[in-house]
Amino acid sequence: MNLPTMFWGWQKGHKFLRLELVNEQDTWLYHLGSVGCKAASPLRAPSAPCLYDNKFTFEVDLTHSKYNTKEDKVIVFDVEKLVSGLTLDGVSSCQSSPKNESCQQLVNNLQRSNKNGLFKQRKEQSN
């Protein structure tokens, strides 16, 4: 978390996820992080929680796994389910603005994540 590319700025807060997709026609990005943070100076971290912390809790049940070792357990992140309901182009990019419609859709997808399988367990395929 202490990488410069994962800060909005010292006063603004952290990014938790940077997802950037590029093709020949367009670029789409999603930067998920806390916003609405206030600090006394540019060199100080916020002393109070940010207005929009944009933190989500995810649960993946591994207790009934048929796999025995930690190396056998792989968590899959389904990007298609994250971006469900969006057309991926520069217009639908999101940098955690609570007023941005694309951001609202992404937050909705994250909030439904335990129900829609955004994260799931998969046994890694051996070659």
matplotlib code that plots the C-alpha trace (Angstrom):
import matplotlib.pyplot as plt

x = [0.0, 3.0, 3.6, 3.3, 1.0, -1.5, -1.9, -4.4, -2.1, -1.2, -4.3, -6.7, -6.1, -5.1, -6.1, -6.8, -7.2, -5.9, -7.4, -6.4, -7.4, -6.2, -6.9, -6.3, -9.4, -9.7, -8.5, -10.6, -9.6, -11.0, -9.2, -10.9, -9.9, -11.0, -12.1, -13.3, -10.3, -9.0, -5.6, -4.0, -1.2, -0.1, 2.5, 0.1, -2.2, -5.8, -6.5, -10.2, -11.9, -12.5, -16.1, -16.2, -13.9, -14.9, -13.9, -15.6, -15.5, -15.3, -15.6, -14.4, -15.2, -12.2, -13.1, -14.7, -12.1, -11.2, -7.7, -5.2, -2.3, -2.1, -0.4, -3.5, -5.8, -6.2, -8.7, -10.1, -11.2, -13.9, -13.4, -16.4, -18.7, -17.0, -17.7, -21.2, -23.6, -20.8, -19.4, -15.7, -14.5, -12.9, -16.3, -17.1, -13.8, -14.0, -11.7, -14.0, -16.1, -19.4, -21.3, -20.0, -22.6, -20.0, -18.5, -22.0, -22.4, -19.0, -19.8, -23.1, -21.3, -18.8, -21.6, -23.2, -19.9, -20.6, -23.8, -22.5, -19.2, -16.8, -14.3, -14.2, -11.9, -10.4, -7.8, -4.8, -4.3, -1.0, 0.9]
y = [0.0, 2.3, 2.6, 6.2, 5.0, 3.8, 7.3, 9.9, 12.2, 12.3, 14.3, 12.4, 8.7, 5.4, 3.4, -0.2, -1.4, -0.1, -1.9, -0.4, -1.9, -0.8, -1.8, -0.2, 2.0, 3.1, 3.0, 2.1, 2.4, 1.7, 3.1, 2.0, 3.9, 6.1, 9.6, 12.6, 12.6, 15.6, 16.3, 19.2, 19.5, 17.8, 15.8, 14.4, 11.5, 12.1, 11.8, 11.0, 8.4, 9.5, 10.5, 7.6, 4.8, 2.5, -0.6, -3.9, -7.3, -10.4, -14.0, -17.1, -20.3, -22.5, -24.6, -27.3, -27.4, -30.7, -29.4, -30.1, -27.6, -23.9, -24.2, -26.0, -23.1, -20.3, -17.4, -16.3, -12.7, -12.5, -9.2, -9.8, -9.8, -6.6, -4.7, -6.1, -3.5, -1.2, -0.5, -0.3, 2.9, 6.1, 7.6, 4.8, 5.0, 5.4, 7.0, 6.4, 9.5, 8.8, 11.0, 9.1, 6.6, 4.1, 4.2, 3.7, 0.6, -0.8, -0.2, -2.0, -4.9, -5.1, -5.0, -7.9, -9.8, -12.5, -13.4, -13.2, -15.0, -12.2, -14.2, -17.9, -20.8, -22.8, -25.5, -24.4, -26.3, -28.1, -28.4]
z = [0.0, 0.3, -3.4, -4.8, -7.5, -4.8, -3.3, -4.4, -2.5, 1.2, 2.0, -0.2, 0.9, -0.7, -3.7, -3.0, -6.6, -9.9, -12.9, -16.2, -19.6, -23.0, -26.5, -29.9, -29.7, -26.1, -22.5, -19.4, -15.8, -12.4, -9.4, -6.2, -3.1, -0.2, -1.2, 0.7, 3.1, 4.9, 6.4, 8.1, 5.5, 2.3, 4.3, 6.9, 6.6, 7.4, 11.2, 10.7, 8.4, 4.8, 3.9, 1.4, 2.6, -0.3, 1.6, 1.0, 2.8, 0.8, 2.0, 0.2, 2.1, 2.1, 5.2, 3.2, 0.5, -1.0, -1.5, 1.3, 0.9, 0.7, -2.7, -4.0, -3.2, -5.8, -5.5, -8.8, -9.3, -12.0, -13.8, -16.0, -12.9, -11.6, -14.8, -15.3, -16.6, -18.1, -21.5, -21.1, -22.7, -21.5, -20.7, -18.2, -16.4, -12.6, -10.0, -7.0, -7.5, -5.6, -8.1, -11.2, -12.6, -13.6, -10.1, -8.7, -10.9, -9.8, -6.1, -6.6, -8.3, -5.4, -2.8, -4.5, -4.8, -2.2, -4.1, -7.6, -7.2, -7.9, -5.9, -5.9, -5.2, -8.1, -8.1, -10.0, -13.3, -13.5, -16.9]

ax = plt.figure().add_subplot(projection="3d")
ax.plot(x, y, z, "-o")
ax.set_aspect("equal")
plt.show()
